[in-house]
């Protein structure tokens, strides 16, 4: 029994001190006590600087209804690329207005450039705008500086200007499982500032609740933060919270908020979200080859 | 909700049966930490051993909170009931811990119900436990037992605990060291292990003084929440025979 216990302790310890990257060059042997990734307060500060030096993001829509293509967890790597087919579907959809990519773009840092190039070709073909926020795979193993350089801020508001309405999308960075004090305060300010919108949507990578075991309990915000976020969204009439991370599509109605978790584009899944004068409606889709 | 009622019934039945037999102990502890309880928390607990190999315990808990987006300080009360059944083996025991607790986040209009079962093998030094935890998160404005109201259920979360107990013969103190993903009283979202250490000192014919430090490190698997959390608890337990 003692030998078995020692073996168990050795194996357990060996797992703890390594990262889970598939790329051996990215293994992080300091992972037990220290993460080399930039913490949320530091990233938030850089996001605010970025926002101050760039124009506000606005999409103009000429109809009362519009459609958003919502995808995440591309986990781009060679031999796995569902992004381009989805972008082509979006371009062919007359109702579509823009695309949300909710993090986890790739499994290695060079993949970020490939995703950016794919989206560049989408723009060249006349495609609609694409909006991003970071996921845990865009942050860890030293990937965030490149993500930030290519895609900019992950904490920002997107205003949709319709003929007789305004909709609001608030993007948050939960890539390391913690929103942090500054980001929560900023969210409250934005929700107060933009009151009176027809629909408000919060977009963040990590799923807020642990309703299935697909990803275990990795990287989910702590409970006090989740409850505070849910309360804040309820108080300010947020209609939908778009989440991802666990690769398992689901929709839960709680406290008047539609908690939507997207499927992973890695598994060819994505989501259509229709914003209408009657409400917000979503459909889970799968790319068929 | 049926599960909660069944556990409540069993615990109450145990208390009723145990009027003439067993021992009692009571205690308090103070808690402070870097997250969750930055302003401190206090708990009082009561244990009762009504029949051989069964221990019932109840804990009431309160912590002062300062939500980030609120201007006022708030208070979070909680209550927990636990039944531990011990099955003796040759030189060790199997312990079955069944507990249920409620946390009331009134300032967020949220009430949380939890059920937890832990089975552990224990010898004088080692304890290895595995279990499941189930959480039900409800809107405080909905009825307490109304299943038709919207709620969030988090079923079958895996919990584990590996603990070593260091006790020297003839000494009044003993220490414990553990690797676990759940804290002393409540279970949060952590999948990755936290590290805990406890120190107990037995005063002669008086209380047992204890301290417990729990540390949740960052960065494990590079996918875990990247924040550090640590809590310190200082407590005393009195035996009431």
Interface residues (C-beta under 8 A of the other chain):
Chain A: X5 X12 X15 X16 X19 X20 X21 X28 X30 X31 X32 X33 X34 X35 X37 X39 X40 X136 X140 X141 X176 X177 X178 X181 X184 X185 X187 X188 X209 X210 X211 X213 X216 X217 X218 X219 X220 X221 X222 X223 X224 X227 X228 X230 X231 X232 X234 X252 X253 X254 X255 X259
Chain B: X35 X36 X65 X67 X68 X69 X105 X107 X108 X109 X110 X112 X126 X135 X137 X139 X150 X151 X152 X153 X154 X155 X156 X157 X158 X179 X181 X188 X189 X190 X191 X192 X193 X217 X218 X219 X220 X221 X222 X223 X224 X225 X226 X227 X229
